[in-house]
Amino acid sequence: MKPELQPLIEEILSSRKYRGLDIPPETVGDILERELGRRRDIKEAVKEARKKLHNIMAPYLGDPDFQSASLALESAFASGEGKQVRTECVKIMASHASTRERIPILDSFYQKIFAMTGKPDAVLDLACGLNPFSFPWMGLPTSLKYYAYDLNRPRLEFIHQYFKLQGLTPLGSSADILIQPPAVEAPVAFFFKEAHRFEQRQRGCNLAFWQALRVRYLLVSLPTNSLSGKHNLVERQRNLVYNTVHDQPWSVTEILFDNEIVFCIEKNSLTLPYGRE
């Protein structure tokens, strides 16, 4: 990261919009450096960088009030009632547009995915948002190594609290996965509703990112409709995925739900064998 970018990075990160989110400075530096390479006007570059950072952090997608949601989760787990825990998880997921859309299909979502991949002993949840709160629907044991990655540190800390209550080891990271892809080896990686936003940040970046992941199965999901519900996006999403992988020796299987399409990409056999269930 160029030293001369530091004042601009600090200016953006100290703004009211991003103060307290603890966004990695290298994320802003990466965006700024790319934008400055495209235009000579610094003000225009900073303006465009702010737009891209807004898209990456996506505050418009929503989040719960972490403090009140934390108290509700603690109460639900203290009750010993699995149904109450699920109820609170649904409330949390409903606060974010991406996971809210997935709630109606949770009962079949992971069942269909793991029918293809087998039940893993470790997963990477990349740019996870609030997806970790769907763990009760995965049908996986708490011995699972669940690696959650998200740039929003307060959200990640909230996820860690949930993991501890659920009996999962808190293995999250707020590192920028596009700049530094996870080196963890795992049978399965979730990359839900993010590939299109990665393209908006840096056109063509998905291939190198997917290649770097040390996983056997990469589950890429994308929305089938726009946020407004007015536009069907299925063919656009298929083009994104198949144009990315067309030269790779990977197999792709689709799982189509009403509002989400999942591309099960089998990359290789890096991981130890495990049984299909």
C-alpha positions as CSV (number, residue, x, y, z in Angstrom):
1,M,0.0,0.0,0.0
2,K,1.5,3.3,-1.1
3,P,2.3,5.7,1.9
4,E,0.8,8.6,0.1
5,L,-2.6,7.0,0.3
6,Q,-2.6,6.9,4.1
7,P,-4.2,10.3,4.6
8,L,-7.0,9.5,2.2
9,I,-7.5,6.1,3.8
10,E,-7.7,7.7,7.3
11,E,-10.1,10.3,6.0
12,I,-12.5,7.7,4.7
13,L,-12.3,5.4,7.6
14,S,-12.8,8.2,10.2
15,S,-16.1,9.3,8.5
16,R,-19.2,8.8,10.6
17,K,-20.4,6.2,8.2
18,Y,-17.5,3.8,8.7
19,R,-16.2,4.8,12.1
20,G,-16.4,1.9,14.5
21,L,-16.6,-0.8,11.8
22,D,-12.8,-1.4,12.0
23,I,-12.6,-2.0,8.2
24,P,-9.1,-3.2,7.2
25,P,-7.1,-0.2,5.9
26,E,-5.8,-2.4,3.1
27,T,-9.3,-2.7,1.7
28,V,-9.7,1.0,1.3
29,G,-6.1,1.3,0.0
30,D,-6.7,-1.4,-2.6
31,I,-9.8,0.4,-3.9
32,L,-8.1,3.8,-3.9
33,E,-5.0,2.6,-5.7
34,R,-7.1,1.0,-8.4
35,E,-9.3,4.1,-8.9
36,L,-6.3,6.4,-9.0
37,G,-4.8,4.2,-11.7
38,R,-7.9,4.9,-13.8
39,R,-8.2,8.6,-13.5
40,R,-5.9,11.6,-12.8
41,D,-8.3,13.6,-10.7
42,I,-7.8,12.6,-7.0
43,K,-11.3,13.9,-6.0
44,E,-13.0,11.8,-8.6
45,A,-10.9,8.8,-7.5
46,V,-11.9,9.2,-3.9
47,K,-15.5,9.7,-4.8
48,E,-15.6,6.5,-6.8
49,A,-13.7,4.7,-4.0
50,R,-16.3,5.8,-1.5
51,K,-19.1,4.4,-3.8
52,K,-17.3,1.0,-4.1
53,L,-16.7,0.9,-0.3
54,H,-20.4,1.6,0.2
55,N,-21.3,-1.3,-2.1
56,I,-18.8,-3.6,-0.3
57,M,-20.1,-2.8,3.2
58,A,-23.7,-2.7,2.0
59,P,-25.4,-1.0,4.9
60,Y,-28.6,-0.9,2.9
61,L,-28.9,-4.7,3.3
62,G,-29.4,-4.3,7.0
63,D,-28.2,-5.6,10.4
64,P,-29.9,-6.2,13.7
65,D,-29.3,-4.1,16.8
66,F,-26.4,-6.1,18.1
67,Q,-26.9,-5.3,21.7
68,S,-30.5,-6.2,22.0
69,A,-30.1,-9.2,19.7
70,S,-27.2,-10.5,21.9
71,L,-29.4,-10.3,25.0
72,A,-32.2,-12.1,23.2
73,L,-29.8,-14.9,22.0
74,E,-28.5,-15.4,25.6
75,S,-32.0,-15.7,26.9
76,A,-33.0,-18.2,24.2
77,F,-30.0,-20.4,24.9
78,A,-30.6,-20.1,28.7
79,S,-34.1,-21.4,28.2
80,G,-32.7,-24.7,26.8
81,E,-35.4,-24.6,24.1
82,G,-34.1,-25.3,20.6
83,K,-37.2,-23.8,19.1
84,Q,-36.6,-20.5,20.9
85,V,-33.0,-20.4,19.6
86,R,-34.3,-21.0,16.1
87,T,-36.9,-18.2,16.5
88,E,-34.2,-15.7,17.5
89,C,-31.9,-16.9,14.7
90,V,-34.8,-16.2,12.2
91,K,-35.3,-12.7,13.7
92,I,-31.6,-12.0,13.2
93,M,-31.5,-13.3,9.7
94,A,-34.6,-11.3,8.8
95,S,-32.7,-8.1,9.5
96,H,-30.5,-8.6,6.5
97,A,-31.9,-8.7,3.0
98,S,-29.7,-11.6,1.8
99,T,-30.5,-14.0,4.6
100,R,-34.1,-12.8,4.9
101,E,-34.7,-14.1,1.3
102,R,-33.3,-17.5,2.3
103,I,-35.5,-18.0,5.4
104,P,-38.5,-19.6,3.4
105,I,-36.1,-22.3,1.9
106,L,-33.9,-23.1,4.9
107,D,-35.6,-26.5,5.5
108,S,-34.4,-27.7,2.1
109,F,-31.5,-25.4,1.3
110,Y,-28.7,-27.2,3.1
111,Q,-30.3,-30.6,2.7
112,K,-29.9,-30.3,-1.1
113,I,-26.4,-28.8,-0.9
114,F,-25.0,-31.5,1.4
115,A,-26.7,-34.2,-0.7
116,M,-24.1,-33.2,-3.3
117,T,-21.1,-32.5,-1.2
118,G,-21.5,-34.8,1.7
119,K,-21.6,-33.4,5.2
120,P,-18.4,-31.6,5.8
121,D,-16.3,-31.4,9.0
122,A,-15.2,-27.8,8.2
123,V,-16.7,-25.0,6.1
124,L,-15.5,-21.6,5.0
125,D,-18.3,-19.0,5.0
126,L,-16.9,-16.3,2.8
127,A,-18.3,-12.7,3.1
128,C,-20.7,-14.4,5.5
129,G,-23.0,-11.6,6.5
130,L,-25.5,-13.2,8.9
131,N,-25.5,-16.6,7.3
132,P,-23.8,-18.3,10.3
133,F,-27.2,-18.0,12.1
134,S,-28.6,-20.6,9.7
135,F,-26.4,-23.2,11.4
136,P,-29.4,-24.8,13.2
137,W,-30.7,-25.8,9.8
138,M,-27.5,-27.3,8.5
139,G,-27.8,-30.6,10.4
140,L,-24.1,-30.5,11.3
141,P,-22.5,-31.3,14.7
142,T,-21.0,-28.6,16.9
143,S,-17.6,-30.2,16.3
144,L,-17.7,-28.6,12.9
145,K,-14.9,-26.1,12.2
146,Y,-16.9,-23.1,11.0
147,Y,-14.6,-20.3,9.6
148,A,-16.6,-17.1,9.1
149,Y,-15.2,-14.2,7.2
150,D,-16.7,-10.7,7.2
151,L,-15.3,-7.1,6.9
152,N,-17.8,-5.8,9.4
153,R,-16.0,-6.4,12.8
154,P,-19.0,-5.6,15.1
155,R,-21.0,-8.2,13.0
156,L,-18.2,-10.7,13.3
157,E,-18.0,-10.2,17.1
158,F,-21.7,-10.8,17.3
159,I,-21.3,-14.0,15.2
160,H,-18.5,-15.1,17.6
161,Q,-20.8,-14.6,20.6
162,Y,-23.4,-16.8,18.9
163,F,-20.8,-19.5,18.1
164,K,-19.8,-19.7,21.8
165,L,-23.5,-20.0,22.8
166,Q,-24.0,-22.7,20.2
167,G,-20.9,-24.6,21.2
168,L,-19.0,-23.8,18.1
169,T,-15.4,-22.6,18.2
170,P,-15.2,-18.9,17.2
171,L,-13.0,-19.1,14.1
172,G,-14.0,-15.9,12.3
173,S,-11.8,-13.3,10.6
174,S,-12.3,-9.7,9.4
175,A,-9.5,-9.9,6.9
176,D,-10.2,-8.8,3.3
177,I,-10.6,-12.2,1.6
178,L,-10.2,-10.7,-1.9
179,I,-6.7,-9.3,-1.0
180,Q,-5.8,-12.3,1.2
181,P,-7.8,-15.4,0.4
182,P,-8.1,-17.9,3.3
183,A,-5.3,-20.5,3.4
184,V,-7.5,-22.8,5.4
185,E,-8.2,-26.2,3.7
186,A,-11.8,-27.4,4.0
187,P,-14.2,-29.7,2.2
188,V,-16.7,-26.9,1.5
189,A,-16.8,-23.2,1.1
190,F,-20.0,-21.0,1.0
191,F,-19.8,-17.9,-1.2
192,F,-23.4,-16.8,-0.9
193,K,-24.7,-13.8,-2.9
194,E,-21.4,-12.1,-3.1
195,A,-19.8,-13.0,-6.5
196,H,-21.7,-10.2,-8.4
197,R,-20.6,-7.6,-5.8
198,F,-17.0,-8.8,-6.1
199,E,-17.3,-8.1,-9.8
200,Q,-18.5,-4.6,-9.1
201,R,-15.5,-4.0,-6.9
202,Q,-13.0,-5.5,-9.3
203,R,-14.1,-6.8,-12.7
204,G,-12.8,-10.3,-13.3
205,C,-11.6,-10.9,-9.8
206,N,-13.6,-14.0,-9.1
207,L,-11.5,-16.5,-11.0
208,A,-8.3,-15.8,-9.2
209,F,-10.1,-15.7,-5.9
210,W,-11.9,-19.1,-6.5
211,Q,-8.6,-20.6,-7.7
212,A,-6.9,-19.6,-4.5
213,L,-9.4,-21.3,-2.2
214,R,-8.2,-24.6,-0.8
215,V,-11.5,-26.4,-0.9
216,R,-13.1,-29.3,-2.8
217,Y,-16.5,-27.8,-3.2
218,L,-17.2,-24.2,-3.7
219,L,-20.9,-23.3,-3.3
220,V,-21.6,-20.0,-5.1
221,S,-25.1,-18.7,-4.8
222,L,-26.7,-15.7,-6.4
223,P,-30.1,-14.1,-6.2
224,T,-32.5,-15.0,-9.0
225,N,-34.3,-11.6,-8.7
226,S,-33.3,-8.0,-8.1
227,L,-33.9,-6.5,-4.6
228,S,-37.0,-4.8,-6.0
229,G,-38.3,-8.1,-7.3
230,K,-38.9,-6.5,-10.8
231,H,-36.0,-8.2,-12.7
232,N,-35.2,-11.9,-13.2
233,L,-31.5,-12.3,-13.0
234,V,-31.0,-16.1,-13.6
235,E,-29.4,-15.9,-17.0
236,R,-27.1,-13.0,-15.9
237,Q,-26.0,-15.1,-12.9
238,R,-25.4,-18.1,-15.0
239,N,-23.3,-16.0,-17.4
240,L,-21.2,-14.7,-14.5
241,V,-20.4,-18.1,-13.1
242,Y,-19.9,-20.0,-16.4
243,N,-17.8,-17.2,-17.9
244,T,-15.6,-17.4,-14.8
245,V,-15.0,-21.1,-14.8
246,H,-15.1,-21.9,-18.6
247,D,-11.4,-22.7,-18.8
248,Q,-11.2,-24.6,-15.5
249,P,-11.3,-28.4,-15.1
250,W,-14.1,-28.0,-12.6
251,S,-17.6,-29.5,-12.7
252,V,-20.7,-27.3,-12.0
253,T,-24.1,-28.5,-10.8
254,E,-27.0,-26.1,-10.3
255,I,-29.6,-26.1,-7.6
256,L,-32.4,-23.7,-8.4
257,F,-34.6,-22.3,-5.6
258,D,-37.4,-19.8,-6.1
259,N,-35.2,-16.8,-5.1
260,E,-31.7,-18.1,-5.2
261,I,-29.5,-20.2,-7.5
262,V,-26.7,-22.3,-6.1
263,F,-23.7,-23.4,-8.3
264,C,-22.0,-26.4,-6.7
265,I,-18.5,-26.2,-8.2
266,E,-16.4,-29.2,-7.6
267,K,-12.8,-28.0,-7.8
268,N,-10.6,-30.9,-6.7
269,S,-9.9,-33.5,-4.1
270,L,-7.5,-31.5,-1.8
271,T,-9.3,-32.6,1.3
272,L,-9.4,-36.0,2.9
273,P,-12.2,-38.2,1.8
274,Y,-15.5,-38.1,3.8
275,G,-18.7,-39.8,3.3
276,R,-21.9,-38.6,1.6
277,E,-24.9,-38.8,3.9
